[in-house]
Amino acid sequence: MSRKTILTVAILGLVVLGFFAFRSTPDDGAPKTLTIASIAYSNSGEQRFTSNTAIIQEQGWLKAELAKHGVELLWLPVPTAVGGPVINEGFAAKRIDFASYGDFPTIIANAGGIETRLIVPAGRGQNVYLVVRKGLAAKSIEDLKGKRIAVHRGRPWELPFAKLLDTKGLKQSEFKILNINPPASVAALASGDVDAAVLLSSDGLLAEQRGLGTIVWSTRQAPPDWRMRAELFGRKDFVERHPDLTQIVAEAYVRAAHWSTLPENREKVIELASRNESPRSVIEAEYADPTVTWNDRFSPLFDDFLKEHYRAAAEYTFEQKLVRKKVDAYQLFDPQFVTKALETLKLQDHWQPAKAAP
């Protein structure tokens, strides 16, 4: 990570902490503000959201609807390098009402007594890639036994890697696992300091496109529940106290998901996704995944694959001692708001729930 990037993250961290310090604490009545946090990326000199959050912000529907209730909408951009911890801190301090972020961080939050609820699922997840460095004649995970593999421990992409090992009858002790973040992992691939790395699409596909390595496995070859997930979560006490406002937020995200599925909006969807500092070629390569239809890519349904994913994630975080208390994943789900939003928008038949094989 460059000094400029580190400085940017540090400054943004101070901005976020300042936000927590000065936002007024809501009382027991109707809130004056509603805050949604989401991962943001430095783009064109400013922090910008991607995907559904960017769509909602640009369209302005949510802001206008909340204003009718006398509630001001606040957006909190959070750098990806500090996303989970900062958002969990915001939930704990009750300075954040909703957040669009990953599976592991919210499980860690709930295990620590910070209760959240999954309000709107975000499609079928992101692929994870196993990239072997250039010049190494390895074609599979078995060929990497005894080799150095970069895996950022405690992050969501660790789970599919662990599942891959399990299905092959392998153990992590049979490899030299190095706890390295994605940017450093890519640099280590380039320098030959690691033999392989477990990466998300933005890094894995880019590493291959730049000739730094070869993808020998990805979650495209695995069951759908293996993919990394990030959804819209709400703070449990806020959701229970303000179901009307929660419903408005949920409808905004379902509206954005539907908008993204429309063929005429495909180019805009790709443009928004490329705000995460990935070249268009990487976004197009990820979206070219034949195992997920364009429509299903944005599904807000609580289907079998989503439920199995969170069950497995909750179990894994406990087994690996990432948390001290095992979380009941099914207690995280609150599908009532999506159900009502689909009815209101007459989208009951737009998506079909994915069913796991019996």
C-alpha positions as CSV (number, residue, x, y, z in Angstrom):
1,M,0.0,0.0,0.0
2,S,1.4,3.4,-1.0
3,R,2.1,6.2,1.5
4,K,-0.5,8.3,-0.3
5,T,-3.1,5.5,0.2
6,I,-2.2,5.1,3.8
7,L,-2.5,8.8,4.4
8,T,-5.9,8.9,2.7
9,V,-7.2,6.0,4.8
10,A,-5.9,7.7,8.0
11,I,-7.6,11.0,7.1
12,L,-10.9,9.3,6.2
13,G,-10.7,7.4,9.5
14,L,-10.4,10.7,11.4
15,V,-13.4,12.0,9.4
16,V,-15.4,9.0,10.3
17,L,-14.5,9.3,14.0
18,G,-15.4,12.9,13.9
19,F,-18.7,12.0,12.4
20,F,-19.3,9.7,15.4
21,A,-18.3,12.3,17.8
22,F,-20.5,15.1,16.6
23,R,-23.7,13.4,15.4
24,S,-26.4,14.0,17.9
25,T,-27.7,11.0,19.8
26,P,-31.3,10.1,18.8
27,D,-33.9,10.2,21.5
28,D,-36.8,7.8,22.0
29,G,-39.0,9.7,19.5
30,A,-38.8,10.0,15.8
31,P,-35.1,10.5,14.6
32,K,-34.1,13.7,12.9
33,T,-31.5,11.9,10.8
34,L,-31.0,8.4,9.4
35,T,-27.5,7.4,8.6
36,I,-26.4,4.7,6.1
37,A,-22.8,3.7,6.0
38,S,-21.2,2.0,3.0
39,I,-17.8,1.1,1.6
40,A,-16.5,3.9,-0.6
41,Y,-13.6,4.4,-2.9
42,S,-11.4,7.3,-3.9
43,N,-12.5,8.3,-7.4
44,S,-11.9,11.5,-9.3
45,G,-10.7,13.2,-6.1
46,E,-13.6,12.3,-3.9
47,Q,-15.0,9.3,-1.9
48,R,-17.7,7.7,-4.1
49,F,-20.1,4.8,-3.5
50,T,-20.6,1.9,-5.9
51,S,-23.5,-0.4,-6.8
52,N,-26.9,0.0,-5.2
53,T,-25.8,2.7,-2.7
54,A,-24.5,4.8,-5.6
55,I,-27.8,4.3,-7.5
56,I,-29.9,5.3,-4.5
57,Q,-27.8,8.3,-3.8
58,E,-28.0,9.5,-7.5
59,Q,-31.7,8.9,-7.9
60,G,-32.7,10.8,-4.8
61,W,-35.9,8.8,-4.1
62,L,-34.9,7.7,-0.6
63,K,-33.8,11.2,0.4
64,A,-37.1,12.6,-0.8
65,E,-39.2,10.0,0.9
66,L,-37.4,10.4,4.3
67,A,-37.8,14.1,4.0
68,K,-41.6,13.7,3.9
69,H,-41.2,12.2,7.4
70,G,-39.0,15.0,8.6
71,V,-35.9,12.8,8.5
72,E,-32.6,13.9,6.9
73,L,-30.7,11.2,5.1
74,L,-27.0,11.1,5.9
75,W,-24.4,9.0,3.9
76,L,-21.2,7.8,5.6
77,P,-18.5,6.7,3.3
78,V,-16.1,4.2,4.8
79,P,-12.7,3.2,3.3
80,T,-12.6,-0.5,2.5
81,A,-9.3,-0.9,4.5
82,V,-11.1,-0.2,7.8
83,G,-14.7,-1.0,6.7
84,G,-15.8,-3.7,9.1
85,P,-14.3,-2.3,12.4
86,V,-15.4,1.2,11.7
87,I,-19.0,0.2,10.8
88,N,-19.3,-2.1,13.8
89,E,-18.0,0.8,16.0
90,G,-20.7,3.0,14.5
91,F,-23.4,0.5,15.2
92,A,-22.2,0.0,18.7
93,A,-22.3,3.8,19.4
94,K,-25.7,4.0,17.6
95,R,-24.3,6.6,15.2
96,I,-25.1,4.3,12.2
97,D,-28.6,3.0,11.5
98,F,-27.9,0.9,8.4
99,A,-24.8,-0.3,6.6
100,S,-23.9,-2.1,3.4
101,Y,-21.0,-4.3,4.4
102,G,-19.7,-7.9,4.6
103,D,-20.7,-11.1,6.2
104,F,-17.8,-11.7,8.6
105,P,-17.9,-8.2,10.2
106,T,-21.6,-8.4,11.0
107,I,-21.2,-11.9,12.5
108,I,-18.3,-10.6,14.6
109,A,-20.5,-7.7,15.7
110,N,-23.4,-9.9,16.8
111,A,-21.1,-12.3,18.6
112,G,-19.9,-9.3,20.6
113,G,-23.4,-8.1,21.5
114,I,-23.9,-5.5,18.7
115,E,-27.1,-6.7,17.2
116,T,-27.9,-6.2,13.5
117,R,-30.5,-7.6,11.1
118,L,-30.1,-8.4,7.5
119,I,-32.7,-6.2,5.8
120,V,-32.0,-6.5,2.0
121,P,-29.7,-9.2,0.5
122,A,-27.5,-8.1,-2.4
123,G,-27.6,-10.6,-5.2
124,R,-25.6,-13.8,-5.4
125,G,-22.3,-12.6,-3.9
126,Q,-18.8,-12.0,-5.3
127,N,-16.4,-14.6,-6.7
128,V,-13.2,-15.4,-4.9
129,Y,-10.1,-16.5,-6.9
130,L,-7.0,-18.5,-6.2
131,V,-4.1,-17.0,-8.2
132,V,-0.8,-18.8,-8.8
133,R,2.3,-16.6,-9.4
134,K,3.7,-16.4,-12.9
135,G,6.3,-19.1,-13.6
136,L,5.0,-21.7,-11.1
137,A,3.7,-24.9,-12.7
138,A,0.8,-25.4,-10.4
139,K,-2.6,-26.2,-11.8
140,S,-4.6,-26.9,-8.7
141,I,-4.7,-26.5,-4.9
142,E,-3.1,-29.9,-4.5
143,D,-0.1,-28.7,-6.5
144,L,0.4,-26.0,-3.9
145,K,1.1,-28.2,-0.9
146,G,4.0,-26.9,1.0
147,K,3.9,-23.6,-0.9
148,R,3.4,-20.0,0.4
149,I,-0.2,-18.9,0.0
150,A,-1.3,-15.3,0.9
151,V,-4.7,-15.2,2.7
152,H,-6.0,-12.2,4.6
153,R,-7.1,-14.0,7.7
154,G,-10.4,-13.0,9.3
155,R,-11.8,-11.6,6.0
156,P,-14.8,-13.1,4.2
157,W,-12.7,-14.6,1.4
158,E,-11.0,-16.9,3.9
159,L,-14.2,-19.0,4.1
160,P,-14.3,-20.3,0.5
161,F,-10.6,-21.1,0.7
162,A,-11.2,-23.1,3.8
163,K,-14.1,-24.9,2.1
164,L,-11.9,-25.7,-0.9
165,L,-9.4,-27.3,1.4
166,D,-12.1,-29.3,3.1
167,T,-13.5,-30.7,-0.1
168,K,-10.0,-31.8,-1.1
169,G,-9.3,-33.4,2.2
170,L,-6.5,-30.9,2.9
171,K,-5.5,-28.9,6.0
172,Q,-4.1,-25.4,6.3
173,S,-1.1,-26.9,8.1
174,E,-0.1,-28.5,4.8
175,F,0.6,-25.0,3.3
176,K,2.6,-22.0,4.4
177,I,-0.3,-19.6,5.0
178,L,0.7,-15.9,5.2
179,N,-1.7,-13.3,6.6
180,I,-1.4,-10.5,4.0
181,N,-4.0,-8.0,2.8
182,P,-5.0,-8.0,-0.9
183,P,-2.8,-5.1,-2.1
184,A,0.2,-6.6,-0.5
185,S,-0.7,-10.1,-1.7
186,V,-0.7,-8.8,-5.3
187,A,2.7,-7.2,-4.8
188,A,4.0,-10.4,-3.3
189,L,2.8,-12.3,-6.3
190,A,4.6,-9.9,-8.6
191,S,7.9,-10.2,-6.6
192,G,7.6,-14.0,-6.1
193,D,7.5,-13.7,-2.3
194,V,4.4,-15.9,-2.3
195,D,3.4,-18.7,-4.6
196,A,-0.3,-18.1,-4.6
197,A,-2.9,-15.7,-3.2
198,V,-6.6,-15.8,-2.4
199,L,-8.3,-12.7,-3.8
200,L,-11.5,-11.1,-4.7
201,S,-12.4,-10.3,-8.4
202,S,-11.0,-6.8,-8.3
203,D,-7.6,-8.1,-7.4
204,G,-7.6,-11.7,-8.7
205,L,-8.8,-10.9,-12.2
206,L,-6.6,-7.9,-12.4
207,A,-3.5,-9.9,-11.4
208,E,-4.2,-12.3,-14.2
209,Q,-4.9,-9.6,-16.7
210,R,-1.5,-7.9,-15.8
211,G,0.3,-11.2,-16.3
212,L,1.3,-11.5,-12.6
213,G,-0.3,-15.0,-12.2
214,T,-2.9,-17.5,-13.4
215,I,-6.2,-18.2,-11.8
216,V,-6.3,-21.9,-11.1
217,W,-9.6,-22.0,-9.1
218,S,-12.5,-19.7,-8.3
219,T,-15.9,-19.9,-6.7
220,R,-17.4,-20.1,-10.1
221,Q,-16.5,-23.8,-9.8
222,A,-18.2,-24.1,-6.4
223,P,-21.8,-24.0,-5.0
224,P,-23.3,-20.5,-5.0
225,D,-23.3,-20.3,-1.2
226,W,-19.4,-20.2,-1.2
227,R,-19.2,-16.7,-2.6
228,M,-18.3,-13.7,-0.5
229,R,-21.4,-11.7,0.5
230,A,-22.2,-8.1,1.5
231,E,-25.7,-6.9,2.2
232,L,-27.8,-4.1,3.8
233,F,-27.9,-4.5,7.5
234,G,-29.8,-2.5,10.0
235,R,-29.2,-1.9,13.7
236,K,-31.7,-4.2,15.5
237,D,-33.0,-1.6,18.0
238,F,-33.5,1.0,15.2
239,V,-35.3,-1.5,13.0
240,E,-37.7,-2.5,15.8
241,R,-38.3,1.0,16.9
242,H,-38.8,2.5,13.4
243,P,-40.2,-0.2,11.1
244,D,-41.8,2.5,8.9
245,L,-38.5,4.1,8.1
246,T,-36.8,0.7,7.7
247,Q,-39.5,-0.1,5.1
248,I,-38.7,3.0,3.2
249,V,-34.9,2.1,3.2
250,A,-35.6,-1.5,2.1
251,E,-37.8,-0.3,-0.7
252,A,-35.1,2.0,-2.0
253,Y,-32.6,-0.9,-2.1
254,V,-35.1,-3.2,-3.9
255,R,-35.9,-0.4,-6.4
256,A,-32.1,-0.1,-7.0
257,A,-31.8,-3.8,-7.5
258,H,-34.7,-3.9,-10.0
259,W,-33.2,-0.9,-11.9
260,S,-29.9,-2.7,-12.2
261,T,-31.5,-5.7,-13.8
262,L,-33.0,-3.7,-16.7
263,P,-31.0,-4.2,-20.0
264,E,-31.0,-0.5,-20.8
265,N,-29.1,0.2,-17.5
266,R,-26.3,-2.3,-17.9
267,E,-23.7,0.2,-19.1
268,K,-24.4,2.5,-16.1
269,V,-24.2,-0.5,-13.7
270,I,-20.8,-1.3,-15.1
271,E,-19.7,2.3,-14.8
272,L,-20.8,2.5,-11.1
273,A,-19.0,-0.8,-10.3
274,S,-15.8,0.4,-11.8
275,R,-15.6,3.1,-9.2
276,N,-13.9,0.6,-6.9
277,E,-10.6,1.4,-8.7
278,S,-11.0,-1.6,-11.0
279,P,-10.6,-1.3,-14.8
280,R,-13.7,-1.9,-16.8
281,S,-12.1,-5.1,-18.2
282,V,-12.1,-6.6,-14.7
283,I,-15.7,-5.6,-14.1
284,E,-16.8,-7.1,-17.4
285,A,-14.8,-10.3,-16.7
286,E,-16.6,-10.7,-13.4
287,Y,-20.0,-10.0,-14.8
288,A,-19.3,-12.5,-17.6
289,D,-19.7,-15.3,-15.1
290,P,-22.0,-17.8,-16.8
291,T,-23.1,-19.3,-13.6
292,V,-25.2,-16.2,-12.6
293,T,-27.8,-14.6,-14.8
294,W,-27.8,-10.8,-15.0
295,N,-31.2,-10.7,-13.3
296,D,-30.1,-13.0,-10.4
297,R,-26.9,-11.0,-9.9
298,F,-29.1,-8.4,-8.1
299,S,-31.6,-10.6,-6.4
300,P,-32.8,-9.3,-3.0
301,L,-34.4,-12.6,-2.0
302,F,-33.7,-14.6,1.1
303,D,-33.0,-17.8,-0.7
304,D,-31.5,-21.1,0.3
305,F,-28.0,-20.2,-0.8
306,L,-28.0,-17.0,1.3
307,K,-29.1,-18.8,4.4
308,E,-26.6,-21.6,4.0
309,H,-23.8,-19.1,3.4
310,Y,-24.5,-17.3,6.7
311,R,-24.9,-20.6,8.6
312,A,-21.5,-21.7,7.4
313,A,-19.9,-18.3,8.0
314,A,-21.2,-18.2,11.6
315,E,-19.9,-21.7,12.2
316,Y,-16.5,-21.0,10.7
317,T,-15.9,-17.8,12.6
318,F,-16.6,-19.7,15.9
319,E,-14.5,-22.7,15.0
320,Q,-11.6,-20.5,14.0
321,K,-11.9,-18.5,17.3
322,L,-12.6,-15.3,15.4
323,V,-15.5,-14.9,17.9
324,R,-16.1,-16.3,21.3
325,K,-19.8,-16.8,21.0
326,K,-21.4,-18.7,18.2
327,V,-24.0,-16.7,16.3
328,D,-27.4,-18.1,15.2
329,A,-27.3,-17.0,11.6
330,Y,-31.0,-17.5,11.1
331,Q,-31.7,-14.8,13.8
332,L,-30.0,-12.3,11.6
333,F,-32.6,-12.5,8.9
334,D,-35.6,-10.1,8.8
335,P,-37.3,-10.7,5.4
336,Q,-40.5,-8.9,6.1
337,F,-39.3,-5.6,4.6
338,V,-38.2,-7.1,1.3
339,T,-41.5,-9.1,1.1
340,K,-43.5,-5.9,1.5
341,A,-41.3,-3.9,-0.9
342,L,-41.8,-6.5,-3.6
343,E,-45.5,-6.3,-3.2
344,T,-45.6,-2.5,-3.2
345,L,-43.4,-2.4,-6.4
346,K,-45.3,-5.4,-8.0
347,L,-42.1,-7.3,-8.4
348,Q,-43.2,-10.6,-6.7
349,D,-42.3,-12.5,-9.9
350,H,-39.3,-10.5,-11.1
351,W,-36.9,-12.9,-9.2
352,Q,-37.2,-16.5,-8.4
353,P,-35.6,-17.9,-5.2
354,A,-32.7,-20.2,-5.7
355,K,-33.2,-23.6,-4.3
356,A,-30.4,-25.8,-2.9
357,A,-30.3,-29.4,-4.2
358,P,-32.2,-31.8,-2.0
